[in-house]
Amino acid sequence: MSKPFIHPNAIVETEDIGEDTRIWAFVHILKGAKIGSGCNVCDHCYIEYDVIIGNNVTIKCGIYLWEGVRIEDDAFIGPNVVFTNNPRPRSKQRIVHLKTFVKQGASIGANSTIMGGLTIGKYAMTGIGSVVTRDVPDYALVYGNPAKFRAWIDEKGENLVMHADGFWTSPDGIKFEETQNGLKRK
């Protein structure tokens, strides 16, 4: 393990950055943000205070993470993804910002827009350019505008096949069961 790498052209105001994390050029991270170990924050990103990022997270170029965004371990945020946190924005009016959760292993495709206050479930995936206006269940693939459920997927992003009502199987033979929050690995 080694201390974080911070590019000389980055502005990093927080000290709460885990080992082996890399912060690249033209990134601005405010005081109060928390970033785990083994992360990669690519060029031209902005991370506001009260943002929490887990371990082994990839934040591609052109991402702005506003107050209240929570990203769990092993998530992938594609280039130019847009997060919102204010349902009725007005200039110079302070409101309570919505919290948005990206759960473990989730992947958000390039240029997706994520409405504030939502949860993107474990190992869920949004296709490129998706406009996400509802919670995304665990292991769900969604895409479109607005994003709609398209398939159940496994941790690798492979489509699952139904083998009985409410039960699904991955190409590797791993079994999943439908639950109220999406799928659960058996």
DOLODO-490777 format. One line per 10 residues: number of its first residue (from 1); their letters; for each residue x, y, z of N, C-alpha, C. Coordinates in nm, 4 decimals, padded with zeros to 6 digits. Each point is the difference from the previous one (the first is absolute). Layout:
<lobas>
NUM = A = X Y Z X Y Z X Y Z | ...
</lobas>
This chain:
<lobas>
1 = MSKPFIHPNA = 00.0851 -00.1187 00.0000 -00.0851 00.1187 00.0000 00.0892 00.1244 00.0000 | -00.0501 00.1023 -00.0658 00.0759 00.1244 -00.0042 -00.0950 00.1177 00.0156 | 00.0584 00.1124 00.0329 -00.0833 00.1192 00.0170 -00.0619 00.0388 -00.1337 | -00.1058 00.0812 00.0034 -00.0670 00.0364 -00.1252 00.0915 00.0818 -00.0913 | -00.0226 -00.0167 -00.1306 00.0668 00.0849 -00.0984 -00.0935 00.1157 -00.0306 | 00.0513 00.1212 00.0104 -00.0790 00.1186 -00.0334 00.0781 00.0798 -00.1034 | -00.0554 00.0130 -00.1174 00.0651 00.0726 -00.1092 00.0254 00.1447 00.0440 | 00.1124 00.0575 -00.0388 00.0289 00.1383 00.0413 -00.1007 00.1030 -00.0495 | -00.0779 -00.0314 -00.1032 -00.1018 00.0929 -00.0494 -00.1387 -00.0284 00.0560 | -00.0081 -00.0763 00.1084 -00.1273 -00.0241 00.0687 -00.0058 00.0887 00.1240
11 = IVETEDIGED = -00.1213 00.0363 00.0399 -00.0215 00.0748 00.1245 -00.0734 -00.0949 00.0940 | 00.0679 -00.0394 00.1065 -00.0572 -00.0959 00.0938 -00.0004 00.0631 00.1380 | -00.1203 00.0313 00.0501 -00.0158 00.0673 00.1285 -00.0311 -00.0963 00.1144 | -00.0252 -00.1257 -00.0310 -00.0264 -00.0988 00.1049 00.1254 -00.0827 00.0234 | 00.0129 -00.0507 00.1214 00.1099 -00.0914 00.0313 -00.0513 -00.1433 00.0099 | -00.1282 -00.0189 -00.0198 -00.0621 -00.1303 00.0178 -00.0027 -00.0771 -00.1318 | 00.1206 -00.0420 -00.0440 00.0157 -00.0752 -00.1243 00.0797 -00.1260 00.0326 | -00.0528 -00.1149 -00.0406 00.0623 -00.1282 00.0316 00.1256 -00.0280 -00.0792 | 00.0713 -00.1030 00.0470 00.1241 -00.0425 -00.0643 -00.0263 -00.0484 -00.1421 | 00.1009 00.0152 -00.0844 -00.0031 -00.0464 -00.1390 -00.1065 00.0674 -00.0861
21 = TRIWAFVHIL = -00.0584 00.1076 00.0467 -00.0952 00.0759 -00.0813 00.0781 00.0963 -00.0875 | -00.0474 00.0189 -00.1234 00.0649 00.0906 -00.0942 -00.0972 00.1118 -00.0367 | 00.0472 00.1227 00.0172 -00.0771 00.1201 -00.0324 00.0755 00.0691 -00.1142 | -00.0632 00.0140 -00.1133 00.0681 00.0509 -00.1183 -00.0192 00.1514 -00.0172 | 00.0477 00.0540 -00.1122 00.0062 00.1445 -00.0233 -00.1393 00.0634 -00.0071 | -00.0053 00.1234 00.0454 -00.1193 00.0849 -00.0105 -00.1188 -00.0568 00.0771 | 00.0289 -00.0703 00.1086 -00.1016 -00.0494 00.0918 -00.0029 00.0961 00.1182 | -00.1192 00.0328 00.0479 -00.0149 00.0838 00.1190 -00.0853 -00.0772 00.1003 | 00.0580 -00.0262 00.1173 -00.0691 -00.0735 00.1056 -00.0084 00.0901 00.1221 | -00.1227 00.0262 00.0466 -00.0197 00.0897 00.1135 00.0253 -00.0689 00.1332
31 = KGAKIGSGCN = 00.0290 00.0801 00.0994 00.0161 -00.0482 00.1364 -00.1301 -00.0675 00.0439 | 00.0119 -00.1132 00.0681 -00.1172 -00.0728 00.0468 -00.0356 -00.1182 -00.0876 | 00.0519 -00.0058 -00.1235 -00.0212 -00.1165 -00.0862 00.0839 -00.1156 00.0536 | -00.0499 -00.1214 -00.0171 00.0714 -00.1200 00.0447 00.0136 -00.0953 -00.1170 | 00.1232 -00.0409 -00.0265 00.0280 -00.0884 -00.1127 00.0790 -00.1195 00.0526 | -00.0436 -00.1199 -00.0323 00.0618 -00.1227 00.0491 00.1309 -00.0336 -00.0683 | 00.0464 -00.1215 00.0234 00.1265 -00.0512 -00.0538 -00.0196 -00.0567 -00.1399 | 00.1064 00.0058 -00.0793 -00.0001 -00.0632 -00.1307 -00.0908 00.0638 -00.1024 | -00.0394 00.1242 00.0209 -00.0887 00.0693 -00.0948 00.0808 00.0664 -00.1102 | -00.0672 00.0302 -00.1098 00.0592 00.0737 -00.1107 -00.0961 00.1114 -00.0376
41 = VCDHCYIEYD = 00.0407 00.1253 00.0246 -00.0813 00.1162 -00.0339 00.0685 00.0684 -00.1177 | -00.0619 -00.0107 -00.1179 00.0612 00.0486 -00.1241 -00.0120 00.1515 -00.0148 | 00.0607 00.0532 -00.1056 00.0072 00.1443 -00.0242 -00.1369 00.0675 -00.0004 | 00.0018 00.1280 00.0380 -00.1156 00.0894 -00.0101 -00.1209 -00.0479 00.0809 | 00.0238 -00.0345 00.1253 -00.1086 -00.0384 00.0895 -00.0073 00.0985 00.1163 | -00.1190 00.0125 00.0569 -00.0242 00.0868 00.1157 -00.0750 -00.0820 00.1026 | 00.0510 -00.0014 00.1228 -00.0618 -00.0776 00.1070 -00.0270 00.0932 00.1165 | -00.1276 00.0203 00.0288 -00.0430 00.0932 00.1038 00.0146 -00.0631 00.1386 | -00.0048 00.0851 00.1032 00.0004 -00.0485 00.1381 -00.1218 -00.0895 00.0197 | 00.0009 -00.0832 00.1024 -00.1095 -00.0934 00.0286 -00.0260 -00.0960 -00.1154
51 = VIIGNNVTIK = 00.1077 -00.0387 -00.0694 -00.0046 -00.1089 -00.0974 00.0853 -00.1115 00.0586 | -00.0513 -00.1219 -00.0047 00.0743 -00.1143 00.0523 00.0161 -00.1015 -00.1127 | 00.1257 -00.0366 -00.0253 00.0341 -00.0956 -00.1050 00.0717 -00.1172 00.0661 | -00.0446 -00.1220 -00.0267 00.0582 -00.1203 00.0586 00.1339 -00.0360 -00.0621 | 00.0377 -00.1253 00.0128 00.1275 -00.0519 -00.0496 -00.0136 -00.0527 -00.1424 | 00.1097 00.0101 -00.0753 00.0094 -00.0560 -00.1355 -00.1071 00.0539 -00.0944 | -00.0297 00.1275 00.0126 -00.0990 00.0663 -00.0847 00.0724 00.0713 -00.1138 | -00.0562 -00.0084 -00.1205 00.0520 00.0744 -00.1149 -00.0960 00.1124 -00.0321 | 00.0534 00.1218 -00.0014 -00.0748 00.1196 -00.0385 00.0668 00.0510 -00.1283 | -00.0650 -00.0191 -00.1135 00.0594 00.0410 -00.1271 -00.0062 00.1527 -00.0163
61 = CGIYLWEGVR = 00.0496 00.0512 -00.1125 00.0145 00.1435 -00.0230 -00.1348 00.0725 -00.0056 | 00.0023 00.1254 00.0464 -00.1148 00.0890 -00.0145 -00.1155 -00.0286 00.0938 | 00.0271 -00.0493 00.1196 -00.1054 -00.0329 00.0962 -00.0023 00.1046 00.1106 | -00.1187 00.0451 00.0376 -00.0183 00.0910 00.1125 -00.0854 -00.0705 00.1028 | 00.0563 -00.0220 00.1174 -00.0715 -00.0677 00.1075 -00.0413 00.1042 00.1025 | -00.1302 00.0246 00.0086 -00.0546 00.1034 00.0864 -00.0275 -00.0540 00.1393 | -00.0183 00.0902 00.0920 -00.0312 -00.0325 00.1392 -00.1061 -00.1101 00.0077 | 00.0266 -00.1020 00.0832 -00.0971 -00.1054 00.0226 00.0165 -00.1244 -00.0851 | 00.0968 -00.0021 -00.0922 00.0222 -00.1196 -00.0811 00.0821 -00.1000 00.0815 | -00.0444 -00.1250 -00.0005 00.0660 -00.1093 00.0700 00.0265 -00.1109 -00.1008
71 = IEDDAFIGPN = 00.1271 -00.0361 -00.0169 00.0381 -00.1034 -00.0951 00.0718 -00.1106 00.0765 | -00.0530 -00.1207 -00.0074 00.0574 -00.1126 00.0727 00.1143 -00.0645 -00.0781 | 00.0663 -00.0971 00.0626 00.1168 -00.0685 -00.0550 -00.0255 -00.0572 -00.1394 | 00.1065 00.0018 -00.0805 00.0054 -00.0670 -00.1308 -00.0956 00.0558 -00.1042 | -00.0525 00.1193 00.0203 -00.0901 00.0608 -00.0983 00.0807 00.0648 -00.1130 | -00.0648 00.0137 -00.1141 00.0592 00.0636 -00.1173 -00.0938 00.1102 -00.0455 | 00.0535 00.1230 -00.0121 -00.0778 00.1143 -00.0470 00.0625 00.0433 -00.1329 | -00.0729 -00.0203 -00.1100 00.0524 00.0288 -00.1334 00.0176 00.1484 -00.0261 | 00.0692 00.0347 -00.1091 00.0284 00.1398 -00.0300 -00.1269 00.0835 -00.0175 | 00.0072 00.1202 00.0528 -00.1045 00.1018 -00.0150 -00.1360 -00.0399 00.0572
81 = VVFTNNPRPR = -00.0015 -00.0878 00.0986 -00.1250 -00.0304 00.0704 -00.0407 00.1240 00.0783 | -00.1293 00.0294 00.0027 -00.0519 00.1171 00.0714 -00.0825 -00.0466 00.1197 | 00.0371 00.0483 00.1169 -00.0782 -00.0223 00.1214 -00.0706 00.1307 00.0340 | -00.1232 -00.0101 00.0476 -00.0701 00.1182 00.0497 -00.0324 -00.0229 00.1467 | -00.0239 00.1075 00.0742 -00.0342 -00.0180 00.1416 -00.1042 00.1002 00.0489 | -00.0571 00.0756 -00.0912 -00.0955 00.1022 00.0377 -00.1219 -00.0129 -00.0915 | -00.1163 -00.0398 00.0543 -00.1155 -00.0240 -00.0864 -00.0623 00.1264 -00.0583 | 00.0223 00.1146 00.0636 -00.0569 00.1260 -00.0490 00.1036 00.1116 00.0147 | 00.1017 -00.0002 -00.0849 00.1086 00.0967 00.0166 -00.0425 00.1433 -00.0314 | 00.0443 00.0903 00.0844 -00.0167 00.1433 -00.0200 00.1296 00.0665 00.0432
91 = SKQRIVHLKT = 00.0368 00.1046 -00.0692 00.1227 00.0711 00.0323 -00.0054 00.0576 00.1413 | 00.1052 -00.0232 00.0747 00.0236 00.0577 00.1332 -00.1043 -00.0390 00.1038 | -00.0661 -00.1128 -00.0198 -00.0918 -00.0513 00.1012 00.0548 -00.1315 00.0502 | 00.0304 -00.0054 00.1292 00.0587 -00.1194 00.0615 -00.1122 -00.0945 00.0439 | 00.0110 -00.1247 -00.0424 -00.0979 -00.1005 00.0414 00.0753 -00.1227 00.0517 | -00.0733 -00.0925 00.0567 00.0592 -00.1275 00.0387 00.0180 -00.0824 -00.1265 | 00.1222 -00.0453 -00.0228 00.0282 -00.0758 -00.1213 -00.0325 -00.1478 00.0188 | -00.0433 -00.0619 -00.1068 -00.0359 -00.1409 00.0008 00.1258 -00.0871 00.0009 | -00.0067 -00.1139 00.0656 00.1106 -00.0951 -00.0012 -00.0232 -00.1011 -00.1118 | 00.1061 -00.0298 -00.0724 -00.0029 -00.0964 -00.1088 00.0991 -00.1106 00.0337
101 = FVKQGASIGA = -00.0418 -00.1260 -00.0181 00.0836 -00.1137 00.0360 00.0311 -00.0835 -00.1235 | 00.1287 -00.0265 -00.0200 00.0454 -00.0931 -00.1022 00.0578 -00.1174 00.0777 | -00.0663 -00.1135 -00.0073 00.0353 -00.1156 00.0830 00.1191 -00.0775 -00.0577 | 00.0486 -00.0915 00.0803 00.1192 -00.0790 -00.0321 -00.0067 -00.0603 -00.1396 | 00.1095 00.0204 -00.0770 00.0149 -00.0625 -00.1302 -00.0855 00.0564 -00.1112 | -00.0793 00.1036 00.0268 -00.0849 00.0578 -00.1043 00.0856 00.0695 -00.1062 | -00.0507 00.0034 -00.1231 00.0667 00.0693 -00.1105 -00.0985 00.0963 -00.0638 | 00.0448 00.1236 -00.0162 -00.0845 00.1017 -00.0623 00.0645 00.0389 -00.1325 | -00.0732 -00.0215 -00.1083 00.0528 00.0230 -00.1336 00.0220 00.1467 -00.0320 | 00.0902 00.0250 -00.0928 00.0369 00.1349 -00.0424 -00.1220 00.0843 -00.0318
111 = NSTIMGGLTI = 00.0058 00.1251 00.0407 -00.1033 00.0998 -00.0280 -00.1366 -00.0301 00.0606 | -00.0064 -00.0914 00.0957 -00.1267 -00.0222 00.0704 -00.0278 00.1178 00.0911 | -00.1275 00.0264 00.0229 -00.0423 00.1027 00.0956 -00.0756 -00.0702 00.1111 | 00.0420 00.0261 00.1252 -00.0589 -00.0653 00.1163 -00.0737 00.1049 00.0818 | -00.1322 -00.0133 00.0091 -00.0808 00.0918 00.0796 00.0369 -00.0163 00.1481 | 00.0035 00.1094 00.0719 00.0339 -00.0024 00.1415 -00.0988 -00.0806 00.0819 | 00.0502 -00.0611 00.1070 -00.0848 -00.0727 00.0925 -00.0241 -00.1451 -00.0366 | 00.0668 -00.0497 -00.1029 -00.0213 -00.1378 -00.0447 00.1067 -00.0935 00.0545 | -00.0269 -00.1299 -00.0142 00.0974 -00.1037 00.0317 00.0218 -00.0839 -00.1249 | 00.1260 -00.0134 -00.0378 00.0397 -00.0906 -00.1069 00.0483 -00.1256 00.0719
121 = GKYAMTGIGS = -00.0682 -00.1122 -00.0174 00.0220 -00.1213 00.0784 00.1326 -00.0685 -00.0246 | 00.0277 -00.1003 00.0850 00.1222 -00.0800 -00.0104 00.0110 -00.0633 -00.1377 | 00.1143 00.0169 -00.0614 00.0343 -00.0588 -00.1296 -00.0988 00.0366 -00.1106 | -00.0791 00.1039 00.0214 -00.0889 00.0501 -00.1044 00.0835 00.0734 -00.1046 | -00.0596 00.0229 -00.1159 00.0712 00.0678 -00.1074 -00.0971 00.0887 -00.0762 | 00.0459 00.1221 -00.0309 -00.0769 00.0867 -00.0882 00.0733 00.0073 -00.1327 | -00.0740 -00.0084 -00.1093 00.0592 00.0119 -00.1325 00.0382 00.1446 -00.0292 | 00.0839 00.0195 -00.1005 00.0459 00.1344 -00.0327 -00.1179 00.0908 -00.0318 | 00.0098 00.1242 00.0442 -00.1006 00.1007 -00.0298 -00.1329 -00.0179 00.0714 | -00.0054 -00.0863 00.0985 -00.1266 -00.0245 00.0707 -00.0395 00.1181 00.0869
131 = VVTRDVPDYA = -00.1293 00.0237 00.0105 -00.0536 00.1003 00.0915 -00.0740 -00.0780 00.1088 | 00.0631 -00.0086 00.1176 -00.0501 -00.0846 00.1079 -00.0872 00.0844 00.0929 | -00.1297 -00.0323 00.0024 -00.0963 00.0765 00.0792 -00.0654 -00.0841 00.1097 | 00.0426 -00.1260 00.0117 -00.0523 -00.0907 00.1026 00.1144 -00.0823 00.0561 | -00.0186 -00.0538 00.1211 00.0981 -00.0916 00.0564 00.0239 -00.1148 -00.0970 | 00.1249 -00.0488 -00.0017 00.0360 -00.1139 -00.0840 00.0243 -00.1187 00.0930 | -00.0737 -00.1105 -00.0165 00.0159 -00.1144 00.0894 00.1382 -00.0655 -00.0124 | 00.0382 -00.0759 00.1023 00.1238 -00.0782 -00.0035 00.0001 -00.0905 -00.1228 | 00.1126 -00.0036 -00.0703 00.0228 -00.0875 -00.1159 -00.0873 00.0329 -00.1216 | -00.0551 00.1196 -00.0071 -00.0831 00.0375 -00.1145 00.0824 00.0769 -00.1030
141 = LVYGNPAKFR = -00.0301 -00.0227 -00.1257 00.0526 00.0798 -00.1104 -00.1130 00.0906 -00.0450 | 00.0259 00.1319 -00.0006 -00.0976 00.0970 -00.0479 00.0664 00.0897 -00.1034 | -00.0809 00.0462 -00.0956 00.0493 00.1017 -00.0928 -00.1170 00.0655 -00.0691 | 00.0314 00.1154 -00.0624 -00.1012 00.0759 -00.0723 -00.0317 00.1307 00.0696 | -00.0956 00.0739 -00.0617 -00.0443 00.1275 00.0543 -00.1526 00.0032 -00.0029 | -00.0626 -00.0218 00.1177 00.0617 -00.0315 00.1286 00.0517 -00.1441 00.0011 | 00.0966 -00.0262 00.0890 00.0575 -00.1338 00.0100 -00.1059 -00.1000 00.0434 | -00.0034 -00.1138 -00.0691 -00.0956 -00.1065 00.0318 00.0757 -00.1305 00.0204 | -00.0598 -00.0878 00.0793 00.0576 -00.1324 00.0235 00.0081 -00.0754 -00.1319 | 00.1181 -00.0606 -00.0260 00.0191 -00.0754 -00.1237 00.0364 -00.1458 00.0250
151 = AWIDEKGENL = 00.0739 -00.0281 00.1101 00.0434 -00.1373 00.0270 00.0557 -00.0086 00.1415 | 00.0086 -00.1235 00.0492 00.0756 -00.0276 00.1218 00.1404 -00.0410 -00.0430 | 00.1018 00.0463 00.0753 00.1400 -00.0287 -00.0344 00.0749 -00.0491 00.1238 | 00.1162 -00.0596 -00.0230 00.0834 -00.0445 00.1111 00.1096 00.1026 00.0281 | 00.0951 -00.0349 00.0875 00.1076 00.0919 00.0366 00.0887 00.0387 -00.1182 | 00.0041 -00.0838 -00.1027 00.0804 00.0288 -00.1190 -00.0769 00.0805 -00.1040 | -00.1302 00.0197 00.0221 -00.0836 00.0705 -00.0967 -00.0620 -00.0916 -00.1032 | 00.0120 -00.1314 00.0194 -00.0581 -00.0980 -00.0926 -00.1486 -00.0197 00.0308 | -00.0810 -00.0183 -00.1035 -00.1433 -00.0230 00.0189 -00.0255 -00.1316 00.0707 | -00.1003 00.0008 00.0880 -00.0430 -00.1206 00.0695 -00.1147 -00.0643 -00.0764
161 = VMHADGFWTS = -00.0187 -00.1296 00.0211 -00.1064 -00.0753 -00.0648 -00.0931 -00.0528 00.1088 | -00.1327 00.0162 -00.0225 -00.0966 -00.0517 00.0969 00.0003 -00.1526 -00.0061 | 00.0086 -00.0638 00.1164 -00.0077 -00.1457 00.0014 -00.1222 -00.0487 00.0768 | -00.0680 00.0890 00.0706 -00.1280 -00.0279 00.0661 -00.0581 00.1347 00.0361 | -00.1284 00.0050 00.0266 -00.0638 00.1268 00.0333 00.0705 00.0657 00.1192 | 00.0599 00.1174 -00.0235 00.0687 00.0738 00.1058 00.1431 -00.0442 00.0257 | 00.0507 -00.0932 -00.0785 00.1364 -00.0504 00.0175 00.0756 00.0112 -00.1315 | 00.1245 00.0472 00.0095 00.0804 00.0294 -00.1179 00.1368 -00.0641 00.0148 | 00.0668 -00.0243 -00.1150 00.1326 -00.0614 00.0008 00.0926 00.0783 -00.0925 | 00.1249 00.0160 00.0464 00.1015 00.0681 -00.0812 00.0639 -00.1002 -00.0961
171 = PDGIKFEETQ = 00.0743 00.0486 -00.1007 00.0719 -00.0911 -00.0899 00.0983 -00.0905 00.0753 | 00.0458 00.0437 00.1182 00.0921 -00.0795 00.0823 -00.0724 -00.0978 00.0917 | -00.1342 -00.0036 -00.0070 -00.0770 -00.0923 00.0827 -00.0354 00.0522 00.1386 | 00.0257 00.1279 00.0250 -00.0340 00.0590 00.1297 -00.1490 00.0305 00.0019 | -00.0647 -00.0352 00.1087 -00.1455 00.0154 00.0121 -00.0350 00.1280 00.0745 | -00.1085 00.0651 -00.0447 -00.0520 00.1216 00.0593 -00.1481 -00.0163 00.0246 | -00.0502 00.0698 00.1010 -00.1415 -00.0031 00.0327 -00.0532 00.1425 00.0006 | -00.1211 00.0202 -00.0557 -00.0610 00.1321 00.0007 -00.0432 00.0351 00.1416 | 00.0245 00.1252 00.0378 -00.0418 00.0521 00.1299 -00.0683 00.1343 -00.0230 | -00.0408 00.0626 00.1061 -00.0653 00.1312 -00.0086 00.0945 00.1061 -00.0542
181 = NGLKRK = 00.1334 -00.0155 00.0217 00.0987 00.0998 -00.0429 00.0760 -00.0395 -00.1260 | -00.0468 -00.1000 -00.0695 00.0710 -00.0473 -00.1186 00.0320 -00.1466 00.0160 | 00.1218 -00.0385 -00.0374 00.0425 -00.1388 00.0136 00.0924 -00.0154 00.1193 | 00.0043 -00.1216 00.0513 00.0912 -00.0353 00.1094 00.0728 -00.1264 -00.0431 | 00.1308 00.0040 00.0125 00.0806 -00.1171 -00.0345 -00.0224 -00.1090 00.1036 | -00.0233 -00.1237 -00.0474 -00.0255 -00.1110 00.0934 00.1280 -00.0696 00.0383
</lobas>
